[in-house]
Amino acid sequence: MKYDRTTYWLHAGLAFGVSAQLMFSLMMDAPRLGVPTGGMGDVFFQIHRMGGLGVLALLIVHWLWQLSGRASNGMKVLYPWLFKRRLSPSSTPRSIRGRLQVSAGTLQGLGLLIASLMAMTGLILYFGVTGDGGMSTFVTAIREVHSATAISLWIYLGLHLAISLLRFI
């Protein structure tokens, strides 16, 4: 899939940032009520919290760039099902290469949605969890969504990498 320079750098930043966030999540110890803090797990948790804000900023810029209409792979490529014209029989790509490009765009759009959900739930956790690990019922539910979304993001990342590597075969 061809990208304009801005989209390329935003994609690279998100790929690095999301991958780093997933790795830090494996090494961190999130605060829990009644459990003393300290150690490397807490350091990784703080890195994860701050890194999450950076990834959120990149996602916001990415969304603004896509919505601006100047991105080479705009919203019609990322979310073709939202645009009837794109889905009409006359506009459906006939070649395998054309269909793969539509699929690649849709895959990128799915990743952007998953990462955005992850970042939004992470932001709620950032402000909703107290230093000692306390949280409201709502924030506890958001933590569950955040954890479930992390699993989806791991699966997405693995599929994205595998599909990307297929073009070299």
DSSP file (Angstrom, degrees, kcal/mol; ACC not computed):
  #  RESIDUE AA STRUCTURE BP1 BP2  ACC     N-H-->O    O-->H-N    N-H-->O    O-->H-N    TCO  KAPPA ALPHA  PHI   PSI    X-CA   Y-CA   Z-CA
    1    1 A M              0   0    0      0, 0.0     2,-0.3     0, 0.0    72,-0.1   0.000 360.0 360.0 360.0 132.2    0.0    0.0    0.0
    2    2 A K        -     0   0    0     70,-0.1     2,-0.3     6,-0.0     0, 0.0  -0.663 360.0-168.7 -87.0 136.8    1.4    3.4   -1.0
    3    3 A Y        -     0   0    0     -2,-0.3     2,-0.1    69,-0.1    68,-0.0  -0.906  23.0-120.3-120.6 150.3    1.4    6.2    1.6
    4    4 A D     >  -     0   0    0     -2,-0.3     4,-2.6     1,-0.1     5,-0.2  -0.444  45.1 -98.3 -75.0 166.4    2.1    9.9    1.4
    5    5 A R  H  > S+     0   0    0      1,-0.2     4,-2.2     2,-0.2     5,-0.2   0.885 122.2  49.1 -58.6 -43.5    5.1   11.0    3.5
    6    6 A T  H  > S+     0   0    0      1,-0.2     4,-2.5     2,-0.2    -1,-0.2   0.938 112.9  46.5 -63.8 -46.9    3.0   12.2    6.5
    7    7 A T  H  > S+     0   0    0      1,-0.2     4,-3.0     2,-0.2     5,-0.2   0.896 110.0  55.7 -61.8 -39.7    0.9    9.0    6.6
    8    8 A Y  H  X S+     0   0    0     -4,-2.6     4,-2.6     1,-0.2    -1,-0.2   0.940 111.3  42.3 -57.4 -49.3    4.1    6.9    6.4
    9    9 A W  H  X S+     0   0    0     -4,-2.2     4,-2.5     2,-0.2    -1,-0.2   0.868 114.3  50.6 -70.7 -35.5    5.7    8.6    9.4
   10   10 A L  H  X S+     0   0    0     -4,-2.5     4,-2.5    -5,-0.2    -1,-0.2   0.918 112.1  48.2 -64.9 -41.7    2.4    8.5   11.4
   11   11 A H  H  X S+     0   0    0     -4,-3.0     4,-2.9     2,-0.2    -2,-0.2   0.923 112.5  48.5 -63.0 -44.8    2.1    4.8   10.6
   12   12 A A  H  X S+     0   0    0     -4,-2.6     4,-2.4    -5,-0.2     5,-0.2   0.917 112.2  49.1 -62.4 -43.2    5.7    4.2   11.6
   13   13 A G  H  X S+     0   0    0     -4,-2.5     4,-3.0     1,-0.2    -2,-0.2   0.910 113.7  45.7 -63.1 -42.2    5.3    6.1   14.8
   14   14 A L  H  X S+     0   0    0     -4,-2.5     4,-3.1     2,-0.2     5,-0.4   0.903 110.7  53.1 -67.9 -40.6    2.1    4.2   15.7
   15   15 A A  H  X S+     0   0    0     -4,-2.9     4,-1.7    -5,-0.2    -2,-0.2   0.936 116.2  39.7 -59.7 -46.1    3.7    0.8   14.8
   16   16 A F  H  X S+     0   0    0     -4,-2.4     4,-2.7    -5,-0.2    -2,-0.2   0.947 118.7  47.0 -67.3 -48.5    6.6    1.5   17.1
   17   17 A G  H  X S+     0   0    0     -4,-3.0     4,-2.5    -5,-0.2    -2,-0.2   0.915 114.3  44.9 -63.4 -45.8    4.5    3.1   19.8
   18   18 A V  H  X S+     0   0    0     -4,-3.1     4,-2.4     2,-0.2    -1,-0.2   0.912 114.3  49.8 -66.2 -42.0    1.8    0.5   19.9
   19   19 A S  H  X S+     0   0    0     -4,-1.7     4,-2.2    -5,-0.4    -2,-0.2   0.924 112.2  47.8 -62.3 -43.5    4.4   -2.4   19.8
   20   20 A A  H  X S+     0   0    0     -4,-2.7     4,-3.0     1,-0.2     5,-0.2   0.912 110.5  52.4 -63.3 -42.3    6.3   -0.7   22.7
   21   21 A Q  H  X S+     0   0    0     -4,-2.5     4,-1.9     1,-0.2    -1,-0.2   0.911 109.7  48.5 -60.6 -42.5    3.1   -0.3   24.7
   22   22 A L  H  X S+     0   0    0     -4,-2.4     4,-0.9     2,-0.2    -1,-0.2   0.902 112.7  48.5 -65.0 -39.8    2.2   -3.9   24.3
   23   23 A M  H >X S+     0   0    0     -4,-2.2     3,-0.9     1,-0.2     4,-0.8   0.933 111.2  49.1 -65.5 -45.5    5.7   -5.0   25.3
   24   24 A F  H >X S+     0   0    0     -4,-3.0     4,-1.3     1,-0.3     3,-0.6   0.843 103.5  61.9 -63.6 -31.5    5.7   -2.7   28.4
   25   25 A S  H 3< S+     0   0    0     -4,-1.9    -1,-0.3     1,-0.2    -2,-0.2   0.800 100.7  54.1 -64.9 -26.2    2.3   -4.1   29.4
   26   26 A L  H << S+     0   0    0     -3,-0.9    -1,-0.2    -4,-0.9    -2,-0.2   0.766 115.2  38.7 -75.2 -25.2    3.9   -7.5   29.7
   27   27 A M  H << S+     0   0    0     -4,-0.8    17,-0.2    -3,-0.6    -2,-0.2   0.535  98.1  96.2-102.7  -8.4    6.6   -6.3   32.1
   28   28 A M     <  -     0   0    0     -4,-1.3     2,-0.5    16,-0.2    14,-0.2  -0.405  58.9-146.0 -88.5 159.5    4.6   -3.8   34.2
   29   29 A D        -     0   0    0     12,-2.1    16,-0.2    -2,-0.1     3,-0.1  -0.949  19.8-147.5-119.8 106.4    2.9   -4.2   37.5
   30   30 A A        -     0   0    0     -2,-0.5    12,-0.1    -5,-0.1    11,-0.0  -0.466  33.2 -94.3 -71.2 144.6   -0.3   -2.1   37.7
   31   31 A P        -     0   0    0      0, 0.0     2,-0.4     0, 0.0    -1,-0.1  -0.325  44.5-168.8 -61.5 139.2   -1.1   -0.7   41.1
   32   32 A R    >   -     0   0    0      3,-0.4     3,-2.1    -3,-0.1   102,-0.2  -0.978  31.7 -94.7-129.8 144.1   -3.5   -2.8   43.2
   33   33 A L  T 3  S+     0   0    0    100,-0.4   100,-0.1    -2,-0.4    99,-0.0  -0.310 109.0   9.1 -57.6 131.8   -5.2   -2.0   46.4
   34   34 A G  T 3  S+     0   0    0     98,-0.3    -1,-0.3     1,-0.2    99,-0.1   0.426 100.7 112.3  80.2  -1.4   -3.3   -3.2   49.4
   35   35 A V    <   -     0   0    0     -3,-2.1    -3,-0.4    97,-0.3    -1,-0.2  -0.920  69.8-122.7-107.2 122.2   -0.2   -4.2   47.4
   36   36 A P        -     0   0    0      0, 0.0     2,-0.2     0, 0.0    96,-0.0  -0.289  25.7-130.2 -63.1 145.5    2.9   -2.1   48.1
   37   37 A T        +     0   0    0     -6,-0.0     2,-0.2     4,-0.0    -7,-0.0  -0.513  52.1  97.0 -92.9 164.2    4.4   -0.4   45.1
   38   38 A G        +     0   0    0      1,-0.2     3,-0.2    -2,-0.2     4,-0.2  -0.469  41.1  71.3 134.6 155.2    8.1   -0.5   44.1
   39   39 A G  S >> S-     0   0    0     -2,-0.2     4,-1.3     1,-0.2     3,-0.6  -0.331  91.9 -57.2 101.1 175.5   10.4   -2.3   41.8
   40   40 A M  H 3> S+     0   0    0      1,-0.2     4,-2.7     2,-0.2     5,-0.2   0.807 126.4  64.6 -66.5 -31.4   10.9   -2.5   38.0
   41   41 A G  H 3> S+     0   0    0      1,-0.2   -12,-2.1     2,-0.2     4,-1.6   0.872 103.2  48.8 -60.2 -36.0    7.3   -3.5   37.3
   42   42 A D  H <> S+     0   0    0     -3,-0.6     4,-2.2   -14,-0.2    -1,-0.2   0.870 108.9  52.8 -70.6 -36.7    6.2   -0.1   38.7
   43   43 A V  H  X S+     0   0    0     -4,-1.3     4,-2.3     1,-0.2    -2,-0.2   0.935 110.1  47.8 -62.5 -46.2    8.8    1.6   36.5
   44   44 A F  H  X S+     0   0    0     -4,-2.7     4,-2.5   -17,-0.2   -16,-0.2   0.851 108.9  55.3 -64.2 -33.5    7.4   -0.1   33.4
   45   45 A F  H  X S+     0   0    0     -4,-1.6     4,-2.5    -5,-0.2    -1,-0.2   0.927 108.8  46.9 -63.5 -43.9    3.9    0.8   34.5
   46   46 A Q  H  X S+     0   0    0     -4,-2.2     4,-2.4     2,-0.2     5,-0.2   0.893 112.2  49.9 -66.1 -38.8    4.9    4.5   34.6
   47   47 A I  H  X S+     0   0    0     -4,-2.3     4,-3.0     2,-0.2     5,-0.2   0.914 110.8  50.8 -62.7 -41.8    6.6    4.2   31.2
   48   48 A H  H  X S+     0   0    0     -4,-2.5     4,-2.2     2,-0.2    -2,-0.2   0.909 110.0  49.8 -61.9 -43.2    3.4    2.5   29.9
   49   49 A R  H  X S+     0   0    0     -4,-2.5     4,-1.2     2,-0.2    -2,-0.2   0.942 116.4  40.2 -61.8 -48.3    1.3    5.4   31.2
   50   50 A M  H  X S+     0   0    0     -4,-2.4     4,-1.5     1,-0.2     3,-0.3   0.905 115.1  51.8 -69.9 -41.0    3.4    8.1   29.7
   51   51 A G  H  X S+     0   0    0     -4,-3.0     4,-2.5    -5,-0.2    -1,-0.2   0.860 103.9  59.3 -62.0 -35.6    3.9    6.2   26.5
   52   52 A G  H  X S+     0   0    0     -4,-2.2     4,-2.4     1,-0.2    -1,-0.2   0.870 102.3  52.3 -61.8 -37.4    0.2    5.7   26.2
   53   53 A L  H  X S+     0   0    0     -4,-1.2     4,-2.1    -3,-0.3    -1,-0.2   0.888 109.4  50.3 -65.5 -37.6   -0.2    9.5   26.2
   54   54 A G  H  X S+     0   0    0     -4,-1.5     4,-2.1     2,-0.2    -2,-0.2   0.913 111.0  47.4 -65.2 -43.0    2.3    9.7   23.3
   55   55 A V  H  X S+     0   0    0     -4,-2.5     4,-2.6     2,-0.2    -2,-0.2   0.895 110.1  53.7 -65.5 -39.5    0.5    7.1   21.3
   56   56 A L  H  X S+     0   0    0     -4,-2.4     4,-2.4     2,-0.2    -1,-0.2   0.920 107.7  50.6 -60.0 -43.2   -2.8    8.8   22.0
   57   57 A A  H  X S+     0   0    0     -4,-2.1     4,-2.3     1,-0.2    -2,-0.2   0.919 110.8  49.1 -61.1 -43.6   -1.3   12.1   20.6
   58   58 A L  H  X S+     0   0    0     -4,-2.1     4,-2.8     1,-0.2    -1,-0.2   0.902 110.2  51.5 -61.9 -40.9   -0.1   10.2   17.5
   59   59 A L  H  X S+     0   0    0     -4,-2.6     4,-2.9     2,-0.2    -2,-0.2   0.904 108.9  50.3 -63.2 -41.3   -3.6    8.7   17.0
   60   60 A I  H  X S+     0   0    0     -4,-2.4     4,-2.5     2,-0.2    -2,-0.2   0.935 112.7  46.3 -62.7 -45.4   -5.3   12.1   17.2
   61   61 A V  H  X S+     0   0    0     -4,-2.3     4,-2.5     2,-0.2    -2,-0.2   0.914 112.5  51.4 -62.6 -41.9   -2.9   13.5   14.7
   62   62 A H  H  X S+     0   0    0     -4,-2.8     4,-2.7     2,-0.2    -2,-0.2   0.936 111.0  47.2 -60.8 -47.3   -3.4   10.5   12.4
   63   63 A W  H  X S+     0   0    0     -4,-2.9     4,-2.7     1,-0.2    -1,-0.2   0.918 112.5  49.5 -61.1 -43.5   -7.2   10.8   12.6
   64   64 A L  H  X S+     0   0    0     -4,-2.5     4,-1.3    -5,-0.2    -1,-0.2   0.899 111.2  49.8 -62.7 -39.5   -7.0   14.5   11.9
   65   65 A W  H  X>S+     0   0    0     -4,-2.5     6,-0.7     2,-0.2     5,-0.6   0.921 112.4  47.0 -64.6 -43.8   -4.8   13.8    8.9
   66   66 A Q  H ><5S+     0   0    0     -4,-2.7     3,-1.0     1,-0.2     9,-0.6   0.915 113.8  47.6 -63.6 -42.3   -7.2   11.2    7.6
   67   67 A L  H 3<5S+     0   0    0     -4,-2.7    -1,-0.2     1,-0.2    -2,-0.2   0.701  97.3  71.9 -73.6 -18.9  -10.2   13.4    8.0
   68   68 A S  H 3<5S-     0   0    0     -4,-1.3    -1,-0.2    -3,-0.2    -2,-0.2   0.738 100.5-130.2 -68.3 -21.3   -8.4   16.4    6.4
   69   69 A G  T <<5S+     0   0    0     -3,-1.0     5,-0.1    -4,-0.5    -3,-0.1   0.444  85.3  99.7  85.2  -0.1   -8.7   14.6    3.0
   70   70 A R      < +     0   0    0     -5,-0.6     2,-0.2     3,-0.1    -4,-0.1   0.557  51.8 105.1 -94.9  -8.9   -5.1   15.1    2.2
   71   71 A A  S >  S-     0   0    0     -6,-0.7     3,-0.8    -5,-0.2     4,-0.1  -0.505  72.4-134.5 -73.4 139.2   -4.0   11.6    3.1
   72   72 A S  T 3  S+     0   0    0      1,-0.3     2,-0.3    -2,-0.2    -1,-0.1   0.781 106.1  41.5 -65.6 -26.0   -3.2    9.4    0.2
   73   73 A N  T 3  S+     0   0    0    -72,-0.1    -1,-0.3   -69,-0.0     5,-0.2  -0.528  91.8 174.9-118.0  63.7   -5.2    6.6    1.8
   74   74 A G    X>  -     0   0    0     -3,-0.8     4,-1.9    -2,-0.3     3,-1.3   0.339  50.6 -68.4 -61.5-167.3   -8.1    8.6    3.1
   75   75 A M  H 3> S+     0   0    0     -9,-0.6     4,-2.8     1,-0.3     7,-0.2   0.783 128.2  62.1 -60.2 -31.5  -11.3    7.4    4.8
   76   76 A K  H 34 S+     0   0    0      1,-0.2    -1,-0.3     2,-0.2     7,-0.1   0.799 109.3  42.7 -67.0 -27.3  -12.6    5.8    1.6
   77   77 A V  H <4 S+     0   0    0     -3,-1.3    -2,-0.2     2,-0.1    -1,-0.2   0.874 118.4  43.4 -83.2 -40.5   -9.7    3.4    1.6
   78   78 A L  H  < S+     0   0    0     -4,-1.9    31,-0.2     1,-0.2    -2,-0.2   0.849 130.8  22.1 -73.9 -34.7   -9.7    2.7    5.4
   79   79 A Y    ><  +     0   0    0     -4,-2.8     3,-1.8    -5,-0.2     4,-0.3  -0.549  67.1 161.7-134.1  67.9  -13.5    2.3    5.7
   80   80 A P  G >  S+     0   0    0      0, 0.0     3,-1.5     0, 0.0     7,-0.2   0.779  71.0  67.7 -63.2 -26.8  -14.9    1.4    2.3
   81   81 A W  G 3  S+     0   0    0      1,-0.3    -5,-0.1    -3,-0.1     3,-0.1   0.664  92.8  61.5 -68.9 -14.3  -18.1    0.1    3.8
   82   82 A L  G <  S+     0   0    0     -3,-1.8     2,-0.6    -7,-0.2    -1,-0.3   0.603  97.6  64.1 -83.2 -11.7  -19.0    3.6    4.8
   83   83 A F    X>  -     0   0    0     -3,-1.5     4,-1.1    -4,-0.3     3,-0.8  -0.916  66.2-162.4-121.2 106.6  -19.1    4.9    1.3
   84   84 A K  H >> S+     0   0    0     -2,-0.6     4,-0.8     1,-0.3     3,-0.7   0.860  90.0  59.3 -56.1 -40.0  -21.7    3.3   -1.0
   85   85 A R  H >4 S+     0   0    0      1,-0.3     3,-0.8     2,-0.2    -1,-0.3   0.888 102.8  53.0 -58.6 -39.2  -20.0    4.4   -4.2
   86   86 A R  H <4 S+     0   0    0     -3,-0.8    -1,-0.3     1,-0.2    -2,-0.2   0.803 111.6  46.6 -65.4 -29.3  -16.9    2.4   -3.2
   87   87 A L  H << S+     0   0    0     -4,-1.1    -1,-0.2    -3,-0.7    -2,-0.2   0.487  84.2 114.2 -95.4  -3.2  -19.0   -0.7   -2.7
   88   88 A S  S XX S-     0   0    0     -4,-0.8     3,-1.2    -3,-0.8     4,-1.0  -0.348  78.2-115.5 -67.0 151.0  -21.0   -0.5   -5.9
   89   89 A P  T 34 S+     0   0    0      0, 0.0     3,-0.4     0, 0.0    -1,-0.1   0.837 114.7  55.5 -57.1 -34.5  -20.3   -3.4   -8.4
   90   90 A S  T 34 S+     0   0    0      1,-0.2    -4,-0.1    -5,-0.0    -5,-0.0   0.769 111.8  43.1 -72.1 -22.9  -18.9   -1.0  -10.9
   91   91 A S  T <4 S+     0   0    0     -3,-1.2    -1,-0.2    -6,-0.2    -3,-0.1   0.524  85.5 110.3 -99.5  -5.0  -16.3    0.3   -8.5
   92   92 A T  S  < S-     0   0    0     -4,-1.0     7,-0.1    -3,-0.4    -5,-0.1  -0.541  80.3-110.2 -70.0 127.0  -15.3   -3.0   -7.0
   93   93 A P        -     0   0    0      0, 0.0    -1,-0.1     0, 0.0    -2,-0.1  -0.328  25.6-162.0 -59.8 134.8  -11.8   -3.8   -8.1
   94   94 A R        +     0   0    0      4,-0.0     2,-0.1    -3,-0.0    -2,-0.0   0.770  66.0  76.9 -88.5 -28.7  -11.8   -6.7  -10.6
   95   95 A S  S  > S-     0   0    0      1,-0.1     4,-2.1     4,-0.0     5,-0.2  -0.451  83.1-124.9 -83.5 156.6   -8.1   -7.6  -10.3
   96   96 A I  H  > S+     0   0    0      2,-0.2     4,-2.6     1,-0.2     5,-0.2   0.909 113.9  54.3 -62.6 -42.0   -6.6   -9.5   -7.4
   97   97 A R  H  > S+     0   0    0      1,-0.2     4,-2.0     2,-0.2    -1,-0.2   0.909 108.4  48.9 -59.6 -42.8   -4.2   -6.6   -6.8
   98   98 A G  H  > S+     0   0    0      2,-0.2     4,-1.9     1,-0.2    -1,-0.2   0.903 112.0  48.2 -63.4 -42.1   -7.1   -4.2   -6.6
   99   99 A R  H  X S+     0   0    0     -4,-2.1     4,-2.5     1,-0.2    -2,-0.2   0.884 109.8  52.4 -66.9 -38.1   -9.0   -6.3   -4.1
  100  100 A L  H  X S+     0   0    0     -4,-2.6     4,-2.8     2,-0.2    -1,-0.2   0.877 107.3  52.8 -65.2 -36.6   -5.8   -6.8   -2.0
  101  101 A Q  H  X S+     0   0    0     -4,-2.0     4,-2.3     2,-0.2    -1,-0.2   0.907 110.0  47.6 -65.6 -40.3   -5.4   -3.0   -1.9
  102  102 A V  H  X S+     0   0    0     -4,-1.9     4,-2.3     2,-0.2    -2,-0.2   0.921 113.9  48.1 -63.6 -43.2   -9.0   -2.6   -0.6
  103  103 A S  H  X S+     0   0    0     -4,-2.5     4,-2.5     2,-0.2    -2,-0.2   0.893 110.5  51.1 -64.3 -40.1   -8.4   -5.4    1.9
  104  104 A A  H  X S+     0   0    0     -4,-2.8     4,-2.4     2,-0.2    -1,-0.2   0.910 110.8  48.7 -64.1 -41.7   -5.1   -3.8    3.0
  105  105 A G  H  X S+     0   0    0     -4,-2.3     4,-2.4     2,-0.2    -2,-0.2   0.914 111.6  48.9 -63.1 -42.6   -6.8   -0.4    3.5
  106  106 A T  H  X S+     0   0    0     -4,-2.3     4,-2.4     2,-0.2    -2,-0.2   0.889 109.9  52.3 -64.6 -39.2   -9.6   -2.1    5.5
  107  107 A L  H  X S+     0   0    0     -4,-2.5     4,-2.2     2,-0.2    -2,-0.2   0.914 109.7  48.9 -61.8 -43.2   -7.0   -3.9    7.6
  108  108 A Q  H  X S+     0   0    0     -4,-2.4     4,-2.2     1,-0.2    -2,-0.2   0.917 110.7  51.2 -62.2 -42.6   -5.3   -0.6    8.4
  109  109 A G  H  X S+     0   0    0     -4,-2.4     4,-2.0   -31,-0.2    -2,-0.2   0.894 108.5  51.2 -62.1 -40.5   -8.6    1.0    9.2
  110  110 A L  H  X S+     0   0    0     -4,-2.4     4,-2.6     1,-0.2    -1,-0.2   0.921 109.7  50.1 -62.2 -44.2   -9.4   -1.8   11.6
  111  111 A G  H  X S+     0   0    0     -4,-2.2     4,-2.7     1,-0.2     5,-0.2   0.886 108.5  52.6 -61.7 -39.2   -6.1   -1.4   13.4
  112  112 A L  H  X S+     0   0    0     -4,-2.2     4,-1.9     2,-0.2    -1,-0.2   0.890 110.8  47.7 -64.4 -39.4   -6.7    2.3   13.7
  113  113 A L  H  X S+     0   0    0     -4,-2.0     4,-2.4     2,-0.2    -2,-0.2   0.926 113.3  46.8 -67.0 -45.0  -10.0    1.6   15.4
  114  114 A I  H  X S+     0   0    0     -4,-2.6     4,-2.4     1,-0.2    -2,-0.2   0.941 114.1  47.2 -63.3 -47.1   -8.6   -1.0   17.8
  115  115 A A  H  X S+     0   0    0     -4,-2.7     4,-2.5     1,-0.2    -1,-0.2   0.869 111.4  52.3 -63.1 -36.0   -5.7    1.2   18.7
  116  116 A S  H  X S+     0   0    0     -4,-1.9     4,-2.6    -5,-0.2    -1,-0.2   0.911 109.4  48.2 -66.8 -42.4   -8.0    4.2   19.2
  117  117 A L  H  X S+     0   0    0     -4,-2.4     4,-2.5     2,-0.2     5,-0.3   0.918 112.2  50.6 -62.1 -42.5  -10.3    2.2   21.5
  118  118 A M  H  X S+     0   0    0     -4,-2.4     4,-2.1     1,-0.2    -2,-0.2   0.922 112.2  46.4 -59.8 -45.5   -7.2    1.1   23.5
  119  119 A A  H  X S+     0   0    0     -4,-2.5     4,-2.2     2,-0.2    -2,-0.2   0.894 111.9  50.2 -67.2 -40.3   -6.0    4.6   23.8
  120  120 A M  H  X S+     0   0    0     -4,-2.6     4,-1.8     2,-0.2    -2,-0.2   0.924 113.2  45.0 -66.1 -43.2   -9.3    6.0   24.9
  121  121 A T  H  X S+     0   0    0     -4,-2.5     4,-2.1     1,-0.2    -1,-0.2   0.881 112.2  53.5 -67.9 -35.1   -9.8    3.4   27.6
  122  122 A G  H  X S+     0   0    0     -4,-2.1     4,-2.6    -5,-0.3    -2,-0.2   0.879 105.9  52.9 -63.9 -37.7   -6.2    3.9   28.7
  123  123 A L  H  X S+     0   0    0     -4,-2.2     4,-1.8     2,-0.2    -1,-0.2   0.899 107.9  50.5 -65.1 -40.1   -6.9    7.6   29.0
  124  124 A I  H  X S+     0   0    0     -4,-1.8     4,-2.0     1,-0.2    -2,-0.2   0.911 112.5  47.3 -62.7 -41.3   -9.9    6.9   31.3
  125  125 A L  H  X S+     0   0    0     -4,-2.1     4,-2.0     2,-0.2    -2,-0.2   0.890 105.5  59.9 -65.4 -38.7   -7.6    4.6   33.3
  126  126 A Y  H  < S+     0   0    0     -4,-2.6    -1,-0.2     1,-0.2    -2,-0.2   0.906 119.2  28.1 -55.7 -44.0   -4.9    7.3   33.4
  127  127 A F  H  < S+     0   0    0     -4,-1.8    -1,-0.2     1,-0.1    -2,-0.2   0.670 121.9  53.2 -91.9 -18.0   -7.3    9.7   35.2
  128  128 A G  H  < S+     0   0    0     -4,-2.0     2,-0.5    -5,-0.2     8,-0.4   0.638  89.3  78.9 -97.1 -15.2   -9.5    7.2   36.9
  129  129 A V  S  < S-     0   0    0     -4,-2.0     6,-0.2    -5,-0.1     5,-0.1  -0.830  72.9-138.1 -98.8 128.3   -7.1    5.0   38.9
  130  130 A T    >   -     0   0    0      4,-2.8     3,-2.2    -2,-0.5    -2,-0.1  -0.315  30.3-100.6 -76.4 166.2   -5.7    6.4   42.1
  131  131 A G  T 3  S+     0   0    0      1,-0.3    -1,-0.1     2,-0.1    -2,-0.0   0.764 123.9  51.5 -58.8 -27.1   -2.1    6.0   43.1
  132  132 A D  T 3  S-     0   0    0   -101,-0.1   -97,-0.3     2,-0.1    -1,-0.3   0.327 125.5 -99.1 -94.8   9.0   -2.9    3.2   45.4
  133  133 A G  S <  S+     0   0    0     -3,-2.2  -100,-0.4     1,-0.3    -2,-0.1   0.473  73.6 146.4  93.2   1.7   -4.8    1.3   42.7
  134  134 A G        +     0   0    0   -102,-0.2    -4,-2.8    -5,-0.1     2,-0.3  -0.426  17.9 166.0 -73.5 147.2   -8.3    2.3   43.8
  135  135 A M        -     0   0    0     -6,-0.2    -6,-0.1    -2,-0.1   -10,-0.0  -0.990  34.0-106.6-158.8 154.9  -11.0    2.8   41.1
  136  136 A S     >  -     0   0    0     -8,-0.4     4,-2.2    -2,-0.3     5,-0.1  -0.191  41.6-101.6 -73.8 172.2  -14.7    3.2   40.7
  137  137 A T  H  > S+     0   0    0      2,-0.2     4,-2.1     1,-0.2     5,-0.2   0.895 124.2  52.3 -61.4 -41.1  -17.0    0.5   39.3
  138  138 A F  H  > S+     0   0    0      1,-0.2     4,-2.2     2,-0.2    -1,-0.2   0.930 110.3  46.8 -61.3 -46.2  -17.1    2.4   36.0
  139  139 A V  H  > S+     0   0    0      1,-0.2     4,-2.3     2,-0.2    -1,-0.2   0.857 108.9  55.6 -67.3 -34.3  -13.3    2.6   35.8
  140  140 A T  H  X S+     0   0    0     -4,-2.2     4,-1.5     2,-0.2    -1,-0.2   0.911 108.6  47.9 -61.8 -42.0  -13.1   -1.1   36.7
  141  141 A A  H  X S+     0   0    0     -4,-2.1     4,-1.9     1,-0.2    -2,-0.2   0.897 110.3  51.9 -65.1 -39.9  -15.3   -2.0   33.8
  142  142 A I  H  X S+     0   0    0     -4,-2.2     4,-2.8     1,-0.2    -2,-0.2   0.876 105.0  56.4 -63.9 -37.3  -13.2    0.2   31.5
  143  143 A R  H  X S+     0   0    0     -4,-2.3     4,-2.4     1,-0.2    -1,-0.2   0.884 106.0  50.8 -61.5 -37.6  -10.1   -1.7   32.7
  144  144 A E  H  X S+     0   0    0     -4,-1.5     4,-2.5     2,-0.2    -1,-0.2   0.902 110.8  47.8 -65.9 -41.0  -11.7   -4.9   31.5
  145  145 A V  H  X S+     0   0    0     -4,-1.9     4,-2.7     2,-0.2    -2,-0.2   0.914 111.2  52.0 -63.5 -42.4  -12.4   -3.3   28.1
  146  146 A H  H  X S+     0   0    0     -4,-2.8     4,-1.7     2,-0.2    -2,-0.2   0.913 111.5  46.5 -59.8 -44.5   -8.8   -2.1   28.0
  147  147 A S  H  X S+     0   0    0     -4,-2.4     4,-1.4     2,-0.2    -2,-0.2   0.911 113.6  47.5 -65.9 -43.2   -7.5   -5.6   28.8
  148  148 A A  H  X S+     0   0    0     -4,-2.5     4,-1.7     1,-0.2    -2,-0.2   0.889 110.9  51.9 -65.9 -38.2   -9.8   -7.3   26.2
  149  149 A T  H  X S+     0   0    0     -4,-2.7     4,-2.5     1,-0.2    -1,-0.2   0.844 102.6  60.3 -66.5 -32.8   -8.8   -4.7   23.6
  150  150 A A  H  X S+     0   0    0     -4,-1.7     4,-2.3     2,-0.2    -1,-0.2   0.899 103.3  50.6 -61.2 -39.8   -5.2   -5.5   24.3
  151  151 A I  H  X S+     0   0    0     -4,-1.4     4,-2.3     2,-0.2    -1,-0.2   0.929 110.6  49.2 -63.0 -44.6   -5.8   -9.1   23.3
  152  152 A S  H  X S+     0   0    0     -4,-1.7     4,-2.8     1,-0.2    -2,-0.2   0.888 110.3  51.4 -60.4 -39.0   -7.4   -7.9   20.1
  153  153 A L  H  X S+     0   0    0     -4,-2.5     4,-2.8     2,-0.2    -1,-0.2   0.878 107.8  51.3 -69.0 -37.6   -4.5   -5.6   19.4
  154  154 A W  H  X S+     0   0    0     -4,-2.3     4,-2.3     2,-0.2    -2,-0.2   0.938 112.7  46.3 -61.2 -46.2   -2.0   -8.4   19.9
  155  155 A I  H  X S+     0   0    0     -4,-2.3     4,-2.5     2,-0.2     5,-0.2   0.933 113.8  48.7 -61.9 -46.1   -3.9  -10.6   17.4
  156  156 A Y  H  X S+     0   0    0     -4,-2.8     4,-3.1     1,-0.2     5,-0.2   0.926 110.3  51.0 -59.4 -45.9   -4.1   -7.6   15.0
  157  157 A L  H  X S+     0   0    0     -4,-2.8     4,-2.4     1,-0.2    -1,-0.2   0.908 111.0  48.3 -61.2 -42.2   -0.4   -6.9   15.3
  158  158 A G  H  X S+     0   0    0     -4,-2.3     4,-2.4     2,-0.2    -1,-0.2   0.922 114.5  45.2 -63.7 -44.3    0.5  -10.6   14.6
  159  159 A L  H  X S+     0   0    0     -4,-2.5     4,-2.9     2,-0.2     5,-0.3   0.909 112.3  51.7 -65.2 -42.1   -1.8  -10.7   11.6
  160  160 A H  H  X S+     0   0    0     -4,-3.1     4,-2.4    -5,-0.2    -2,-0.2   0.924 112.0  46.3 -60.8 -45.2   -0.6   -7.4   10.3
  161  161 A L  H  X S+     0   0    0     -4,-2.4     4,-2.1    -5,-0.2    -1,-0.2   0.923 113.5  48.9 -63.8 -44.4    3.0   -8.5   10.5
  162  162 A A  H  X S+     0   0    0     -4,-2.4     4,-1.2     1,-0.2    -2,-0.2   0.923 113.3  46.2 -62.6 -44.3    2.3  -11.8    8.9
  163  163 A I  H  X S+     0   0    0     -4,-2.9     4,-0.7     1,-0.2     3,-0.2   0.891 111.3  52.8 -66.4 -38.7    0.4  -10.2    6.0
  164  164 A S  H >< S+     0   0    0     -4,-2.4     3,-0.7    -5,-0.3    -1,-0.2   0.879 108.6  50.4 -62.9 -37.5    3.1   -7.6    5.6
  165  165 A L  H >< S+     0   0    0     -4,-2.1     3,-1.6     1,-0.2     4,-0.3   0.748  95.5  72.7 -73.6 -23.5    5.7  -10.4    5.3
  166  166 A L  H >< S+     0   0    0     -4,-1.2     3,-1.5     1,-0.3    -1,-0.2   0.806  85.5  65.1 -61.6 -29.4    3.7  -12.2    2.7
  167  167 A R  T << S+     0   0    0     -3,-0.7    -1,-0.3    -4,-0.7    -2,-0.2   0.674  97.1  56.7 -70.6 -13.2    4.6   -9.7    0.1
  168  168 A F  T <         0   0    0     -3,-1.6    -1,-0.3     1,-0.2    -2,-0.2   0.501 360.0 360.0 -91.3  -4.7    8.2  -10.7    0.3
  169  169 A I    <         0   0    0     -3,-1.5    -1,-0.2    -4,-0.3    -2,-0.2   0.436 360.0 360.0 -91.0 360.0    7.4  -14.3   -0.5
